[in-house]
């Protein structure tokens, strides 16, 4: 919030209100999701028609106070302060009206004594406008514009050409689809998944951050990688991957770990843009690293009906393959620059102490509890709650929390704030879901995509990937993933892609959008820390993380890489070995080609050849991929002998 625009007393009052409402939200979420265990009583789950509007109404107040239009307009001109204040009051009042009507009307609908009238479309459109306005303020314009466009399409679709033409909308009935539908509306299934399943993990992630484990994780990562050429760059990959699986947000991860890792990477001799690119790439990939994988994996489990544990297992091999590519990219960049390992740490602040080991235990134990309770048959929400129960007493191993136990409540309140902001984005996704369900556009779109792609899996996957990247630019991963899978999911399934493969494919590309220019939000956040040009940092991130764009095609072509039966094919060890060996070669060829270095600088023809062989080795037809694999291996052997005959030195300078 703007510290200049408001009097000190008002700022303090706003802070108190945010804290207490967010804390009550967090405690309500805990009570709603808490499983029955030992002596712990069960209070929830509360009825959907009650808990959804209550949490959302509280979220609106928290978000409006935190991102108030009063602050925004006062910064532009003090004369606009009354206008901003009026907007804030109007938004809060509108939220309480529409959520109260939702609760009372849905309750009457369940009793079967209810008829829609002309007032209900007004309620629905007011609620939609509320979410779009606040989403624009908190998350920026991309998602908000999608929500506006969806509403425009709903009411004008009858005039659109080709497959986009829809039946004339019934104005009163549209209110049910948009607002009062417990399945597909704004407050529908997706909103319910977040409140009932994701909320405990948001609180868990914030608690893990506030225990002090994040910095200890970085220090331990530096210690483990001190003998590697890349040193701090490898530490950034390790720490950001582990930290990112808990935080679930690329920019959050960059800010949390990058302030330590990026200066150390630069100090070792890497280009500032490369330092930022490594951090951005590793941080964004935390969302694809099991076992927690952020909110999207939890939503995927509920959305698909596939168990969360199955999704974790399926995501493991692709995630490890991707992080292996990051490690090797750093190794070869270090060789290119002539950077050597420095085993003796020269920064006393990064020495690992006893408290760091304790802090690491505070991270490992809750994550281990999540995995174990899932294996024992707990629901994802129950697993998250059990980990949350464990971290509260464990957090007292942190001396700061022993001195001030109220830090636990502050962390819970912070989790409530974070969750409230996320709900504003999901509300707009609910608008898109309602419109897609009402118009039937995804099914029509699937037919057209298959017709133009002539039933080609590659063409359909390419369209889905590009759409996920474009929509994900400047948008949280979860809304981007949900929107694209709703549109493209039917297209992929008609070509034989299993539900799990389709969802993971779109999810990967939604994550990749955070490092894709021109709106590479994670890379730009890292660039500000690295003091490097933002676009150059994004280009480095793209080069280093190019494998992230290839891995989804690999498991779409070879679902056996996902190990689980839900991938659509039975697990066979020979098929798995064949796919993993060729994927390893593809990762090596692409990683070296993008860095234009493999023991020596690569000429242009060799870069093109490596990329071509990588595509061939990944191709489905064995009469293509095995010759490409053999040629690729032979070419690398030839390259190795050529290098050792000529003994060309490394360049020794950053480009």
Buried (B, 14 or more C-beta within 10 A) or exposed (E): BEEEBBEEEEBEEBEEEBBBBBBBBBBBBBBBBBBEBEEEEEEBBBEBBEBBBBBBBBBBBBBBBBBBBBBBBBBEEEEBBEBBBEBBEEBBEBBBBBBEBBBEBBBEBEEEEBEBEEEBBEBBBBBBBBBBBBBBBBBBEBBBBBBBEBBEBBBEBEEEEEBBEBEEBEEBEBBBBBBBBBEBBBBBBBBBBBBBBBBBBBBBBBBBBBBBBBBBBBBBBBBBBBEBBBBBBBBBBBBBBBBBBBBBBBBBBBBBBBEBBBBBBBBBBBBBBBBBBBBBBBBBBBBBBBBBBBBBBBBBBBBBEBBBBBBBBBBBBBBEBBBBBBBBBBBBBBBBBEBEEBEEBEEEEBEBEEEBEBBBBBBEBBBBBBBEBBEEEBBBBBBBBBBBBBBBEBBEBBEEBEEEEEBBBBBBBBBBBBBBBBBBBBBBBBBBBBBBBBBEBBEBBBEEBBEEBEEEBBBBBEBBBEBBBBBBBBBBBBBBBBBBBBBBBBBBBBBEBBBBBBBBBBBBBBBBBBBBBEBBBBBBBBBBBBEBBBBBBBBBBBBBBBBBBBBBBBBBBBBBBBBBBBBBBEBEEEBBEBBBEBBBBBBBBBBBBBBBBBBBEBEEEBBEBBBBBBBBBBBEEEEBBBBBBEBBBEBBEEBEEEEEEEEEEBBEEBE
